[in-house]
Amino acid sequence: MSRRPSQIRMPSWLPLDPYILLLIGTVVLATLLPASGQAAQAVGGASTGAVALLFFLYGARLSTREALDGLRHWRLHLTVLVCTFALFPLLGLAARGLVPYVLTPELYGGLLFLCLVPSTIQSSIAFTSIARGNVPAAICAGSFSSLVGIVATPLLAALLIGGAAGGFSADSVLKIVLQLLAPFVAGQLLRRWVGGFLLRHKKALGYVDRGSILLVVYTAFGHGVTEGIWQRVSPGRLGALLGVEVVLLATMLAVSWYGARRLGFDRADRIAIQFAGSKKSLAAGLPMASVLFGAEASLAVLPLMLFHQMQLMVCAVLAKRRSRDGEQRTRETGRSDSGTGAAWRRSSPTGV
């Protein structure tokens, strides 16, 4: 959370994010060379360990003090949380009417899970910075969303998706506690001693993060291939899923922007709300899906992977448009329309 906006490297307008190319390559590898037999058991065990490691690192990196400092802007954070964990799920539930005519039950389960995943952190910060919005608010909002999602996403998935996500069985609760909550709490408790190490090796640990997610993707899709995933999803169904997600993203971008204006937020805050409240985290969603869905994780993560790439492409264009609008407003009024963002930068204890 302590990185300066100028240090955040976000790719400019590209057809594909390079990391998405790696994810696609991993799916292709899992399709051509899925693990089987003892190799599948070994990969599955490594994937389970990778999920626990990811959530340990999430806990160890989250600064409790900075998160508490961010509570001064509680209305903004509450608005983002409502977008992420209330409006998104309501839209997901409304999409139930598309089954079986547009979406298969399995794809709908993945779409609904997508609606329950927490917001992103880094891309929300980067797009907010590009658009000349309230960057510190985006930092805190993304962090709060991720923190709440550790508990809210599994519980909402068990409640709304039911049997496909394991329901409220003792086994599913135990998996959530052991693979998600326990490592996260351990990271928070040990942050005092390991925080410095993580800070010094941030780049290397970034590779660990992404490598772990790639392993989760390989495990999920490899198992899906052995179960005939590509025979269960036709190109027409994939196209229909993509169209539904276009509508979903457009709706949340519009609701978060105009809704924030009706609530009285200034332009800088509305930018932070729009980018933090309309996106979903692939990094948090993939490992959660592997725990919650088990054998069905391959179909469950497919909508999230498509939505993640779409949101990057659309928000990259939108952020540049917001930036140009902000520059024009500055020229016309003779002052920067930075609102709360500028004040927070001056008072932020993190120096952001």
N, C-alpha and C positions, 0 to 999 in steps of 0.2 A: 503493500500500500504506500510505501514511502518513495516510490519512483516518481521523478518529475515528469510532467507531461511531455516535455521536449525530448525525453529519453525513450519514450514509447515508440517503437517502430511498427508502424502499421502499413501493410502493402497498399500501394496506390491502386487505382482501378485496374483489376486483372480479371481475366475470365475465370480463373480458379486460384484460390489460396493455395500456396505450395504445400501446406500441411494437409489440405484436403486431397491433394494429389497422392500424398503418402497413404492417406486413409483408403482412397480408391484402389491404390496398388495393393494394400493389405487385403482388401475384399477380393481382388482378382487372385492373389496368391492363395487365399483360403478357398476360393472356388476351384482352382486348379490342383492345389496340393493340400487338402484338408488333413489335419492330424487324425489318426485312427488308432484304435487299440490302446496299447500302453503309452504311446506317444500322446494320444488325446488326453489320457489321465494326467500325464506330466504337464502338458500345456494348461489343462484346467487348474491344476494345483498352483502353477506359476501365476495364472490369471487371478486366482483368489488372493494370493500374496500381493500381487501388484495393486489390487483394489484397496487392500488394507494399507499398503504403503502410501498410496495416493491420499487417502483420508488422514493418515498420520501427518503428512506434509502439509495438507490444508490446515490442520489444527495448529501445527508448529509455526506456520507463517502468519496466521491471523493475529494482529496486534489488538489485544483486548482494550488497551488504553485508547488507541486511536479510534476504535469502533465506538467506545463510549463518548469520546469527544464529538463524534459525528452526530450524536443524538440531538444536538442543538437544532438540527434542521429536521425534526421528527416528522413534520407534515409531508415533506418531500419523500422521505423514506417509506412512510406509510402508504403513500400513493403508489410508489413502485411495487411495494409488496402486494397491494390490492390488485394491480395489473397482473403481476406474476402468478399469484396463488389464488385469485378469485375470478378475475375476468377471463384469463386464459382457460382455466378449467371449465367455466361456464360455456365458452365457445366450443371447447372440446366435447362437452356433453351434448350440445346442440347438434354437433356433427353426427351424432348417433343416428339421425334420420337418413343419413347417406348410405347406411348399411341395409341390404347387401347390393344396392343398385349401383353405387359409385365406388364404395370401399368394401373390401372383404372384412370380416370380423377381426382377423389378425392385424391387418393394416390399421383398422380403426383403433385397436388396442394400443398400437404404437403411436398413433396420432394423439390419443388421449394422454398417454404417458409424456409425450413431448410437451403438452400443455401444463404438466405438473412440475417440470424441471425448473430449477432456479435460473436466475439471470446470469449473464456473463459478467466478468470483472474487467479484464484487459481491453477487450474490444469496445465495451461501453465507455471506458475511460478515453480510449483513443479517438473514437468517433465524436465524443463530446468535446474533446480538445480541438479536433479539426473544425467542428461547427461553432467554436467560440462560445461554448456553454460553461456551466458550473462544474468544472473538473473535480474539485474535492467532493462535491455532492455525489457525483457519479462513482467515485472511489468508494465512499461509504455505502451508497445504495447497493452497488454490486456485491460488496462484502456482506452486508446484512442479508441480502437475498440468498447468498451462498450458505451463510450460517443457518438461516431459517430452513433452507431447503434440506439440510442434513436430516432434519426431523420431519418436516412437512411433506416432502416429496414421497418418501416411503409410506407414510401414513395415508396420504391422499390416494396413492396408487393402490394400496390395500383396500381402501374404502370404495373408490370409484371404479377400479378395474376388476377388483374381486379375485376370482379364482385364477385368472390369467397371470396375476402378479402374486399369487400365493395366499391371498386373503389374509385373515387375522390369525392364521394357524400359529401354534407355538414354534414350529420350525422356521417360519418366515420371520417372526419377531426375533428369534435367536440369531438368524443370519444378519438381520439389520443391526442388531446390537454388536455382534462380534466383528463384522466386516466393515461397518460404517461408523457407528457411534463410538465404540471403544477405541479404535485407532485415533479418531478425531480428538476425543477427550485426552488421550495419552499425549498427543502432540501439543495440546494446550498446556498440560501440566509440565511437560518437559521443555517448553519453549524458552524458559529462562536459561537453560543450559545449551540447547541446540540451536537457538535462534541465530547466534553469531556465526556458527558453522554454515547454516543455510544461507545467510547473507553473503558470506565469502565465496560460496560455491553456487551462486544463483544460476549461472549459465549451465553448469553441469547438471544441476537438479532439474532444470527445464527440459533437458534431454531425457531424464528419468521419467518426468511427468508424461511427456509425449510418447516415449517408448512404452510405458505401461499401458497407455490408452490403446496404442496399436496392438499390443498383445491381447487386450480385452476384445478388440474388434476381430482379430484373427481367430480367437477362441470361439466367439459367438457365431461368426459367419461360417467357420469351419464345421461347427456342429450343425448349423443350419443346412449346409450343403449335403452333409450325410443324411439329413432328414428330408431332403428334396425341396429346399426353400425356393429355388428358381423355377420349379415346376408349379409352385403354388402362387407365384406372382407374375402375371402376364405384363407385357409392355403397356397394354391399355390401362391396366390397373395402376401401374407406376405413373403414367401420364395423368390419370385422374387424381392420384394422391398429390402430385405436384401442383395441379390446379387448385385443389383444396387448400394447400399450404400457402399459395399466393394470396388467396382471399383472407386467410388467417393472419398473415403478416401485414397485409394492407389494412385490415380492420384494426389491429392493435397499434399500428403506427398512427392511424387517424385518431383513435380513441385516446391514446396517451397524450397526443399533442393538443387536441382541442379540449379534451377533458381537463388537462392541466391549466389551460387558459381560463376555463370556466371557474376553476378553483382559485384563481387569483394569483398564480405563480408568474414571475417575470420571465422574460424570454430565455435567459441563461438557465434558469431552473427547468423550464419546459423542455429544453434541449436534453438536459440530463435525464429527465423523466422519460422522454420519448425513447432514448437509446438504451436506457437501463430497463425500461418497462416493456419493451417489445421484443427482446431477444432471449434466447435460451442457450444454456451452457452445454456444449458437447462434452467438455472435460468432466463435468459433474454427472451428466446424464448417462454416459456410457457405462461407467463402473456401477452405478446404481441399477441400471437395467440388467447387468449380468447377475447381480445378487437377487433382484426381485423376480425376474422372468425365467432364469435358468435356461432350460432347453429352448425356450421361445424367444431368447434375447435377440437373435439375428433379425427377426421380423420387427421386434419392438424398437430397435435402434435405427432401422432404415428411415422412418419419417424424420427422426431427429437429425440424422446426417444430411438429408436433403434440405431441411429447414435451415440448418446451420450455414451451409454454403450460400443459400438464398439470402439470408439476412446479412451476411457479409457484403455481398454484391450490391444489394439494394441500399443498405445503410452507408456504404462508401459513396455512392452517388448522392444520397440525401445529405450527408454531412458536408460535402463540398458545396451543395446548393445552399445550405444554411449558412455556411461561411461567407459565401458571396453576398447573401442577403444581409448578413451582419455588417460586412464592409460597406455596403451601400447605405445602410441605416446610419453608420458612423459618419460617412461623408455628408449625408443629408442633415443630420442633427448636430454634427460637430462634436459628439461625445460617444464613447463606447457604451453599447447596450449590454453591459456584462452583469449588471445587477448583483445578486447575491454572490455570484462566482468571484468577482473581484474582491469583495469584502472578505470572503472566506479565505482567499489566497493570502491576504494581508495578515489575517489572524490565525491561520492554521499553524498548529504547533509542529506539524510534520514538515513544514517548509514547502509544501506543494503549491 
